Each structure stands twice: as structure tokens, then as C-alpha cells.
Amino acid sequence: MNTDINHILVNGAQIAFNKMRRAQSFNARLYYYAEIGVYLEVSLSHGAGITPESHDQIQEIYKQATHFHMGENKRSRLAG
């Protein structure tokens, strides 16, 4: 059971990040960025069987998403 929740959280965050990278608008990117943030928040739940390794993986996905989101925002401001 514990591995199921870990698998769901990590894969959910990765899927959201992949969708974020393909998103064509600021609002869509923001939506997926927020979704990754929710996965990160849930991974902090104590007593839910979330492993530190899963939390670390989600935290890394969140860092990558933050970098990507900020880069896209800067790129769109410079282009517009």
C-alpha cells in the first residue's frame, strides 16, 4: 500500500511537469505548476506512508518546474 501512494505521487508530479512543459499559455503552465505544488505538499504528510525518497523526488520535480516556469515567464516578457 505504501509503495502505491509513493508511486502515485511521484508519477503524478512527473506527469504534471510534462504537461506544464507542453502548455501553450501562462494560465496552463500556472495550473500545472500549482498541481506539482500540491503533490509536494501532500508528500510532507506524516504518517501517510510517504517515503523520504519520494518526497525528495517530488521536491526535485518542483525545483525543475520552478526554473522552467520562471524561464518561460521571462522569455514571454522579452518576446512581447
C-alpha positions as MATLAB code, in Angstrom:
seq = 'MNTDINHILVNGAQIAFNKMRRAQSFNARLYYYAEIGVYLEVSLSHGAGITPESHDQIQEIYKQATHFHMGENKRSRLAG';
ca = [
       0.000    0.000    0.000;
       2.717    2.495    0.952;
       4.533    1.990   -2.315;
       1.278    2.658   -4.179;
       0.881    6.143   -2.699;
       4.539    6.918   -3.323;
       4.245    5.746   -6.917;
       1.072    7.790   -7.443;
       2.584   10.978   -6.014;
       5.883   10.823   -7.888;
       4.295    9.839  -11.194;
       1.536   12.421  -10.777;
       4.087   15.170  -10.233;
       6.116   13.998  -13.245;
       3.033   13.885  -15.484;
       2.035   17.385  -14.375;
       5.563   18.626  -15.141;
       5.475   17.060  -18.600;
       2.109   18.720  -19.267;
       3.479   22.007  -17.956;
       6.365   21.870  -20.432;
       3.910   21.341  -23.295;
       1.467   24.033  -22.152;
       0.947   26.891  -24.572;
      -0.272   29.571  -22.186;
       0.718   31.174  -18.913;
      -2.525   30.035  -17.260;
      -1.983   26.423  -18.295;
       1.614   26.474  -17.051;
       0.480   28.032  -13.778;
      -2.193   25.347  -13.333;
       0.295   22.500  -13.714;
       2.855   24.291  -11.553;
       0.244   24.558   -8.791;
      -0.621   20.880   -9.262;
       3.025   19.939   -8.700;
       2.970   22.101   -5.572;
       0.023   20.093   -4.281;
       1.923   16.838   -4.819;
       4.844   18.349   -2.903;
       2.564   19.448   -0.066;
       0.965   16.005    0.172;
       4.407   14.396    0.214;
       5.043   16.216    3.519;
       2.203   14.321    5.221;
       3.458   12.450    8.234;
       2.073    9.003    8.912;
       0.722    8.558    5.391;
       3.455    6.174    4.280;
       5.257    8.725    2.126;
       8.934    7.846    1.962;
      11.684   10.457    2.206;
      12.890    9.308   -1.204;
       9.501   10.072   -2.773;
       9.442   13.477   -1.116;
      12.942   14.194   -2.442;
      11.941   13.160   -5.971;
       8.866   15.389   -5.891;
      10.887   18.250   -4.442;
      13.349   17.921   -7.347;
      10.488   17.932   -9.869;
       9.140   21.065   -8.164;
      12.549   22.765   -8.411;
      12.757   21.931  -12.118;
       9.196   23.179  -12.629;
      10.007   26.431  -10.825;
      13.051   27.004  -13.008;
      11.083   26.185  -16.160;
       8.111   28.358  -15.205;
      10.278   31.356  -14.371;
      12.265   30.912  -17.582;
       9.120   30.768  -19.694;
       7.722   33.872  -17.993;
      10.940   35.769  -18.662;
      11.051   34.548  -22.268;
       7.448   35.602  -22.923;
       8.046   39.062  -21.388;
      11.111   39.588  -23.563;
       9.267   38.406  -26.684;
       6.173   40.526  -26.022;
];
